[in-house]
């Protein structure tokens, strides 16, 4: 006999497989993504149950789905379960299996988006359908938002919805990606919830030169050569660390010796500690928690083998700490580039400051009670996300937004992090089942 938990897990697996196979790959160009495929499958999964389903198209194929269950008490707090439906590209040669096959192998679903974040999007839809089918009627509105274009900054997704249809998505509380990993000790287990995230401040650095013939490079003004120096200086730049309240709490909870904690909380010693840390993944994460980061990831220009380029664009992924402004970013870039700064024109790509949600809320309490069902004694830990999500857009609209989920205790945090935008992305069925049940329990607790 199939239990309810097994039924919910199976439904989440099947829906996740379908979403992976739809290949809603967002490479940053307006015509990519084509999230209408995932929006259509999700609408089909939810239709016929009395939900208010609406689709919004910011551009051809860039479709966002909103499913709403009206609350029975006017003015009662509302909750939105928000998941994005686009995924980043996948480099096939680096994968053990087809990145868009959605295969279920040894209890794991493989494919691009299995972690980021089609697993959560699928489980949210399954939870919503289960709630409707079980006769649940929320006090306040319950919204499921399957949104496009999160992976490239939300211009065709959440930001577009906030600008053009804010009332369709407005909510008091929001759950989105991506908390739910286990840490702590067996005596004091801890489960992370993202309550804040670093700012995103992508910049385009246009490096000027003088075009010429590739056969005469001597004493030429080659923009690509200067761009290489720009990339090198950004890579070598070492801004000072800055500590925030969540970092101090995070270090305090780490299962390490007191002298190691003291070093991680010392601005003059932390960089040496991270450089010597044997676990490169953990060191990279801790560094991102405490530093403004600069990652030059794209080089663009009208390049031809026999033409010395007159201009080259270097696109830099900048992530800012709480309290930093656009002026601070410019100051960092000028400090990093030194005498090359005068040869570079700086242009904004995406600018959004760091954001935070408080934890003294009914939603936090509901999450704690829901997590306590499968893991008695576990406490929630508020943490800073070093990436960005659509939670920042909801926070700008005045909502409380958390990155949540609930994964298997056997899922290693380092391995989980490597699967984000990496090869062999996959999620285990236990985590899918736990997360689906989490959404159900939180909705019943908060809105019941």
Beta strands, then each sheet from edge to edge (+ up, - down):
strand 1: 52-57
strand 2: 63-69
strand 3: 79-84
strand 4: 104-105
strand 5: 108-110
strand 6: 142-147
strand 7: 173-176
strand 8: 182-184
strand 9: 189-197
strand 10: 199-208
strand 11: 212-213
strand 12: 293-300
strand 13: 307-308
strand 14: 311-320
strand 15: 344-352
strand 16: 355-356
strand 17: 379-385
strand 18: 400-403
strand 19: 426-428
sheet 1: 1+ 2- 6+ 3+ 7+ 18+
sheet 2: 4+ 5- 19+
sheet 3: 8+ 9- 16+
sheet 4: 8+ 9- 17-
sheet 5: 12+ 14- 10+ 15-
sheet 6: 11+ 13-
end
